[in-house]
Amino acid sequence: MTLTCCVLSAVLAGGQTRTPRHPFDAGRPIELRLASKPVRLNGEDFSILRSGKAIVDRTATGREGETSLKAVLSCAVAQYSDFDYRLVARVFDRQGRVMATSKLTEHVSYIRLGVMPTTFKDLTFEFGKRKDWGRAKVVQFEVDSPKIPVPPDAR
């Protein structure tokens, strides 16, 4: 059975945003709402990094009983200013114990081509190779909110 969640991410005390824990079936899309802490540009608030979909999948490695696990997070990234976001994905078993954590850095650039462009990216989190990935049932994503430099065209 596939369980699908569609809820907003929570903003934590340190400014990070985190999705709730999402149950998954390997290879099937998960609907989620992950957004970085909003910034203000020209009088409007918006999130620089947003995601609405992820896929967690297992792949046989060739070793007996061993599989690798990865999560692909589909994101839209507005090219607002030069800085880096740090993203974290965690995989949990049925009892809520963390099985693995994977971290990525996503660079955002200051680009203007008349308007601020948005790039669409698939960010891949690698959790490694194990024999017990069948116990992995839940995934959670988090994005930090670093100090973001104000771009020259901000008002």
N, C-alpha and C positions, 0 to 999 in steps of 0.2 A: 504494500500500500504506500502511495506517495502522499506525504503531508506537505501542504503548501502554506507558507506564512506570508502575509503581506502587511507589515507594520513599519512604523517609523523607527529610525535608529534613536538610541538614547544619547543624550549629551552628558558626559561624565564630568566630575569636578575638575579634572585637569584640562578640560576642553576637548578631549577625544570624543569621538562618536563611535558607538558600538551597536551592532545589530543584536536582536535577541538570538538565542540559539535556535538554529533551523534544522529540523530533521531532514534527512536526505536519502534518496535512493541513488546509488551510483549511476552516473551517466544521464540523470534526468535534471532538467533546469529547476532551480529554486528561485522563487520570486522573493526579493527583499528590497528594503529601502535603506541604503547607506548613503549618507551625505556628510561632507566635511562641515565644520562649523561655519556658518555664513559670514561673509565679508560684505562691506558696503562699497558700492561703486556708483557714482552719479546718482546718489540718493536712493538706491535700491539695494536690498540684501539678496545675496545669492550664494550658493555653495559652489566652490571651485571644482570639487570632485564629487561625482554622483554615480551610483550604481543601482540597477534594478534587477540584476540577474547574476546567478553564479551556477556553476556546474562542478560537482565533485565526482571524480572518477577513479576507478582502480584499473591497473594494467598489470598483466602477468609479466614477470621479469625474466622468466626462463629458468630460474632456480625453483626447485620443487616446493610448491606451496607458497612461494613468496610473491607478493604483489607490491607495486608502488602506488601511492595515493597522491593526487594533486587536486587543487581547486582552481578554477578559472573564474575570475571576477571580471565581468564586462563593465567598463567604466566610460564615462564622459568626463573629460578634463578640460576646463576652460584655461586658456593660456594667459593668465592674469598677471603674474609677476615671477621673478626668478627665485625659487626656493624648492625644498624637498618635503614631501609628505612621507611619513612612515606608516605602513599598513601591516596589520597582523591578522593571521587566520589561525584559529584553533579548532582541533577536532576532538570530540568527546565520545566516550562509550555510552552505553545505555544508562549506566549508573551516574553519569555526569562527571566522570574522571577525565582529565585532559590526557589524551593519547599522544598528541604532537602539536607543535606550534611552528608556523612558518612566517618569516618576516620579509617584507619588500620595501624598497624605496622608490617612489615615483617622483621624477623631476617635473616641475612646472616651469615653463619659460614665459618671459614677457615678450609677446608677439602682438603686433597690430598690423592688419592689412586693411585699413579703413575701419574695421571692427575687430573685436577680440575673437579669434577663432577658438573652436572647441575641437579637441581630438578625441577619437573613440579608440579605446585600447582594451585588449584582453590581458589582464594581469594574472600570471600563473604562480601559484603558491605550491611548492614541492614539499611534501611531508616525509619523503623517504620510502625505504623498502622494509616490509615486515611480513610476517606470516599471519598476523592476527588483524589485518585491516577489516576483516568481516565484522568485527566488533564495533567499528566506527559507525556512529549513527547520527551525530549532530555536528554542525559546523557553525562557527561564529566569526564575524569579521569586525575589525576595528581600524579606524583611521585617526591619527593624532592631529592636533591642530597647532602647528608650530607658529612662532611669531612670523607673520607674513609681511614682507616689505610692501609698502604702498607704491603702486606704479606711478610713473610721472603724469599720466593722464587722469588720475583719480581726482574726483571733486567731492 
